[in-house]
């Protein structure tokens, strides 16, 4: 099974917490939001995960993910 995580947006409603960090990389408790998402997907049997990145896309470096770029993230 496959999944797509949309993580390109700037998350402006979470300012000032996201000035330099995408919202899915923010820690919530002991893990980042992205870690919780991936754990839930793995538990559901999802083996192939793609992530759409935009804002601070350079911070997404997990080699187990397939990445797609959204250069228009500021407008959509």
C-alpha positions in Angstrom: 0.0 0.0 0.0 1.1 3.6 -0.7 0.6 6.9 1.0 1.4 10.6 0.4 2.1 13.1 3.2 1.6 16.7 2.2 4.1 18.7 4.1 4.8 21.6 1.7 2.9 24.4 3.4 4.3 27.1 5.6 1.9 26.4 8.6 1.4 30.1 9.2 -1.2 29.5 11.9 1.6 27.9 14.0 3.8 30.9 14.0 6.1 31.6 15.8 6.8 27.9 16.3 7.5 27.3 12.6 9.7 30.2 11.6 12.4 27.8 10.5 10.9 24.4 10.8 8.1 22.8 8.9 5.2 21.9 11.1 5.5 18.1 10.5 9.1 18.3 11.9 8.0 20.0 15.2 8.3 17.8 18.3 5.1 16.7 19.9 5.9 14.9 23.1 8.8 12.6 22.4 8.6 12.5 18.6 8.1 14.7 15.6 4.6 14.9 14.0 6.1 13.2 11.0 7.3 10.2 13.1 3.8 9.7 14.5 2.4 9.8 11.0 4.9 7.3 9.7 4.3 5.0 12.6 0.5 5.1 12.0 1.0 4.3 8.3 3.4 1.5 9.1 0.9 0.0 11.5 -1.8 0.2 8.8 0.5 -1.8 6.4 1.7 1.1 4.3 5.1 0.4 3.0 5.7 3.1 0.4 5.5 6.7 1.6 6.0 9.8 -0.5 6.3 13.3 1.0 5.5 16.5 -0.8 7.9 19.2 0.4 8.1 22.9 -0.1 8.8 25.2 2.8 12.3 24.3 4.1 12.3 21.2 2.0 16.0 20.9 2.7 15.2 19.7 6.2 13.6 16.5 5.0 16.4 14.0 4.5 15.0 10.6 5.3 16.3 8.2 2.6 13.3 5.9 3.2 10.9 8.5 1.7 10.2 9.4 -1.9 10.1 13.2 -2.3 8.2 15.4 -4.6 8.8 19.2 -4.7 6.1 21.9 -4.6 7.9 25.1 -5.6 4.5 26.9 -5.5 4.0 26.1 -1.8 3.7 29.8 -0.9 0.6 30.2 -3.2 -1.2 26.9 -2.6 
